[in-house]
Amino acid sequence: MPNNPYALYASGFGVKIVRAEERIKAVTLNADSAKRLGAAKGTAALQIDRVARDLENRLIEWRGR
């Protein structure tokens, strides 16, 4: 798998990403997230939600919770 997923989308599927939006928010980790990250509950972290769209404005990628 390439390091750049957008290159994979273009070469493997003919999909060109033209826009991406990110929202970043400071949070404290709940018990489940802390366990997954190997951190203590209540640790400060950044939560990032990202969506990417193609030429027709279709949602191609969503990274988030």
C-alpha positions as a LaTeX table, in Angstrom:
\begin{tabular}{lrrr}
\hline
Residue & $x$ (\AA) & $y$ (\AA) & $z$ (\AA) \\
\hline
Met1 & 0.00 & 0.00 & 0.00 \\
Pro2 & 1.44 & 3.41 & $-0.91$ \\
Asn3 & 2.25 & 6.00 & 1.72 \\
Asn4 & $-0.11$ & 8.43 & $-0.04$ \\
Pro5 & $-3.66$ & 7.02 & $-0.18$ \\
Tyr6 & $-4.74$ & 9.70 & $-2.66$ \\
Ala7 & $-2.21$ & 8.36 & $-5.19$ \\
Leu8 & $-3.76$ & 4.90 & $-4.66$ \\
Tyr9 & $-7.27$ & 6.28 & $-5.20$ \\
Ala10 & $-6.15$ & 7.94 & $-8.45$ \\
Ser11 & $-4.07$ & 5.10 & $-9.90$ \\
Gly12 & $-6.12$ & 2.17 & $-8.64$ \\
Phe13 & $-9.64$ & 3.53 & $-8.88$ \\
Gly14 & $-9.49$ & 6.62 & $-11.12$ \\
Val15 & $-10.71$ & 8.85 & $-8.27$ \\
Lys16 & $-9.17$ & 12.30 & $-7.90$ \\
Ile17 & $-9.45$ & 14.02 & $-4.53$ \\
Val18 & $-9.92$ & 17.75 & $-4.98$ \\
Arg19 & $-10.89$ & 18.90 & $-1.49$ \\
Ala20 & $-10.34$ & 17.80 & 2.08 \\
Glu21 & $-11.59$ & 19.36 & 5.29 \\
Glu22 & $-10.28$ & 18.74 & 8.80 \\
Arg23 & $-11.61$ & 19.63 & 12.21 \\
Ile24 & $-9.25$ & 19.37 & 15.15 \\
Lys25 & $-10.46$ & 19.49 & 18.73 \\
Ala26 & $-8.71$ & 19.14 & 22.09 \\
Val27 & $-10.23$ & 16.33 & 24.17 \\
Thr28 & $-9.48$ & 14.16 & 27.18 \\
Leu29 & $-9.30$ & 10.43 & 26.58 \\
Asn30 & $-12.12$ & 8.24 & 27.81 \\
Ala31 & $-11.33$ & 4.77 & 29.15 \\
Asp32 & $-11.71$ & 3.00 & 25.78 \\
Ser33 & $-9.60$ & 5.48 & 23.79 \\
Ala34 & $-6.95$ & 5.58 & 26.52 \\
Lys35 & $-6.66$ & 1.79 & 26.49 \\
Arg36 & $-6.30$ & 1.71 & 22.68 \\
Leu37 & $-3.57$ & 4.35 & 22.81 \\
Gly38 & $-1.79$ & 2.96 & 25.83 \\
Ala39 & $-2.39$ & 6.12 & 27.83 \\
Ala40 & $-4.13$ & 7.03 & 31.06 \\
Lys41 & $-7.81$ & 7.93 & 31.14 \\
Gly42 & $-8.16$ & 11.73 & 31.14 \\
Thr43 & $-4.94$ & 12.32 & 29.16 \\
Ala44 & $-5.14$ & 15.32 & 26.81 \\
Ala45 & $-5.27$ & 14.44 & 23.12 \\
Leu46 & $-6.27$ & 15.86 & 19.74 \\
Gln47 & $-9.31$ & 14.48 & 17.95 \\
Ile48 & $-9.13$ & 14.87 & 14.17 \\
Asp49 & $-12.10$ & 14.41 & 11.85 \\
Arg50 & $-11.32$ & 14.56 & 8.12 \\
Val51 & $-13.43$ & 14.22 & 4.99 \\
Ala52 & $-12.17$ & 14.19 & 1.39 \\
Arg53 & $-14.25$ & 14.68 & $-1.74$ \\
Asp54 & $-13.78$ & 14.00 & $-5.44$ \\
Leu55 & $-14.48$ & 16.13 & $-8.54$ \\
Glu56 & $-18.23$ & 15.44 & $-8.29$ \\
Asn57 & $-18.22$ & 16.42 & $-4.60$ \\
Arg58 & $-18.78$ & 12.78 & $-3.54$ \\
Leu59 & $-17.50$ & 11.79 & $-0.12$ \\
Ile60 & $-14.53$ & 9.47 & $-0.76$ \\
Glu61 & $-12.81$ & 9.35 & 2.60 \\
Trp62 & $-13.82$ & 9.87 & 6.21 \\
Arg63 & $-11.36$ & 9.61 & 9.06 \\
Gly64 & $-12.75$ & 10.17 & 12.48 \\
Arg65 & $-14.02$ & 8.57 & 15.59 \\
\hline
\end{tabular}
